[in-house]
Amino acid sequence: MTQNSFPPGWDETRVMKVLTHYETQTEDEAVAEDEAAFEKGLRPPETYYVLDSTLATKLADLARQRGVSAETLLNLLVYEKLQEWQVATAA
């Protein structure tokens, strides 16, 4: 089992709190949160990448099953994979 490393200021408790927030959030709550953040200019900088349409469909289906946005799921999956690769290259 690999040990997670978190960005500065983050720990497992904080990650779980954020995951719980987004996994229990209704679609209406998510939209309201996004709209409020947009109006306040609080959206973090974003970078866009092309995602194969077949992967995008699978991602959307899995996100819907888990009750999270495809964006949230994609970011979590990429973050986890990067952590695995960093551990593997450090070994």
N, C-alpha and C positions, 0 to 999 in steps of 0.2 A: 504494500500500500504506500502511495506517495504522500508526502506531507505538502499541504497547500502553502504557498507563500502569497501574501496579500500586499497590495500597494500600501504605501505609508498612510497611517490613520485608519486602516481597515483591519478587521479580524473576523473570525468565523461568526461571531455573534452579530456583527454589523451586516455581514453578507446574508445571513439567515433572516434578519429583520427585513432587509430590502426584498429578498425573494418572497417572503411571506406577504409583504405589502402588495407586490405585483401579482402574485398567484391568487390572492383573495379579492383583488380589485374587480369590480364589475366593469363591463365595457363602457357604460355611461360615466363611471368614475374616472376611468382611464382617459376618456375624451376630455372630460372637464379638467383633469390635471394637465393634459397636454395643452389645451387652450389657454389655461391660466399661465402656464410657463411661457408659452409663445407670446402672450400679451405683455408679460413682464421682461421679455428678452432673455429668459433663463435657459434657453435650449443650449446644450453643450455643442461645441464645434463638432461637425460630423464630416466623415469622409465616405464617399459612395464607391462601391465596387459592383461590378456586374456579377450577377448570380445566375447560373444556368436555370432556365425556366423549370426544368424537371426537379432540380433541387429546391427551387423556390416553392413549388407546389407541395413537395414533401415537408418542407419546413413549416409552411402555413398550416398544413393538416396537423402536424405534431404540436404546434403552438396552440391551435384551437383545442386539441384534446387535453392539453395541460392548462388551458385557461390563461395563457399569457400571449402577449403580442409576438408576432414573428420577429420583430426587431429585438425584443428583449431576449428571446430564445437564441437568436443568432449571436448576439453579443456574449451571452453566457457560454455558448458552445465554443466560440472562438477563444474566449478568455481561458476556458478550461484546457483546450488543446494547446494553447501557447504555454500554459503552466506545465503541462506534461512534457512538452518539447524542451523547455528550459531545464527541467529536472533531468531529463535524459541526456542533454548535452553537458550538464554539470557533472555527471557521474563518470 
